[in-house]
Amino acid sequence: MDVSRVNVNRAPCALCTTKNRRCPKNCEFAPYFPAEKLGEFESAHKLFGTPNIMKMMRLVSEDENKGMLASLESSILIENKEMLASFESSKLIENQDMLASSILMEGDAWKKDPMRGGFGIIQKLKWQIELRKLYLNELKEKIKVEKEKTELRL
């Protein structure tokens, strides 16, 4: 048995699994939608549709490639093109990562609250904050009254 030929198979990414296709080794979506996030991706797939998710991810990469180079060339003196290229690719990966997590979070929000989605969750959190503020104010008033009572007894 040849040990050097051990083939480590990774699970197909969530996008390829949903599209029911073979996930290539260099799949552009694998870093953003790994197999472990299949449940979250299925919620996003129901909300947006897999073709639209693919379009959004590709649109970010096209927009970033066009806009970033023009803005950097106009604002700084380019001495090292390799450094600029690595900066662009890291910025692109960061933006695609933020988009992918936003897509997954929005899908999860609509799964939790099918009527209002993320907006409903935000409204619920705001309501809870207001209730906590009212409760805190009541407690402060009670503490103030108790302090006054103890000062009068002394």
Rosetta blueprint (number, residue, H / E / L):
1 M L
2 D L
3 V H
4 S H
5 R H
6 V L
7 N L
8 V L
9 N L
10 R L
11 A L
12 P L
13 C L
14 A H
15 L H
16 C H
17 T H
18 T H
19 K H
20 N L
21 R L
22 R L
23 C L
24 P L
25 K L
26 N L
27 C L
28 E L
29 F L
30 A L
31 P L
32 Y L
33 F L
34 P L
35 A H
36 E H
37 K H
38 L H
39 G H
40 E H
41 F H
42 E H
43 S H
44 A H
45 H H
46 K H
47 L H
48 F H
49 G L
50 T H
51 P H
52 N H
53 I H
54 M H
55 K H
56 M H
57 M H
58 R H
59 L H
60 V H
61 S H
62 E H
63 D H
64 E H
65 N H
66 K H
67 G H
68 M H
69 L H
70 A H
71 S H
72 L H
73 E H
74 S H
75 S H
76 I L
77 L L
78 I L
79 E L
80 N L
81 K H
82 E H
83 M H
84 L H
85 A H
86 S H
87 F H
88 E H
89 S H
90 S H
91 K H
92 L H
93 I H
94 E H
95 N H
96 Q H
97 D H
98 M H
99 L H
100 A H
101 S H
102 S H
103 I H
104 L H
105 M H
106 E H
107 G H
108 D H
109 A H
110 W H
111 K H
112 K H
113 D L
114 P L
115 M L
116 R L
117 G H
118 G H
119 F H
120 G H
121 I H
122 I H
123 Q H
124 K H
125 L H
126 K H
127 W H
128 Q H
129 I H
130 E H
131 L H
132 R H
133 K H
134 L H
135 Y H
136 L H
137 N H
138 E H
139 L H
140 K H
141 E H
142 K H
143 I H
144 K H
145 V H
146 E H
147 K H
148 E H
149 K H
150 T H
151 E H
152 L H
153 R H
154 L L
